[in-house]
Amino acid sequence: MRNLLFCVALLSSLSARADDQKAILKACKTQAQLNSTATVKADWETTLRYTHPKLIERLGGREAMLKYLKEQKSTVNFKLISLTVSDPTILSRSGNQLWVVVPQKGVFKVDRDTFEQATYMVGISENAGKDWWFVDGLGIQQLGLTPPADFKIPKTSPPTKK
């Protein structure tokens, strides 16, 4: 009887963890899409809400980054048309941090040509998946962020002309 109760308790624990993981990944995807939508709409305040603090610090603080984003938008012959996120993958833990890869597809114009590119963001949470910060996967090392040992950073492919 004691073994049966132990098995029931263990299965309940595993089921609760799976449900927790689903909720964590759902919150991450929702926030990643809010970030991507804000970026497309040039809603820089919202974009900064989801930007990892080390990136903001590296660009001179919040006001300096806002200025940089606004200037980039007006000077570059580049138009971001859409960013669509897919389900996060590769949930890893390191201390109090959760790390995920969030695949996304971007569609953009340069001059008169339209391009499409599959990319990804890395999501990092320090409060059990409630709130997420995002950074381009290529910028992790540049920001001095150390992913968990089992965290695999995917390779990106070049954009393709549509």
Buried (B, 14 or more C-beta within 10 A) or exposed (E): EEEEEEEEEEEEEEEEEEEEEEEBBEBBBEBBBBBBBBBBEBBBEBBBBBBBEBBBEBBEEBEEBBBEBEEEEEEEEEEBEEBEBBEBEBBBEBEEBBBBBBBBBBBBBEEEEBBBBBBBBBBBBEEBBEBBBBBBBEBBEEBEBEBBEEBEBBEEEEBEEE
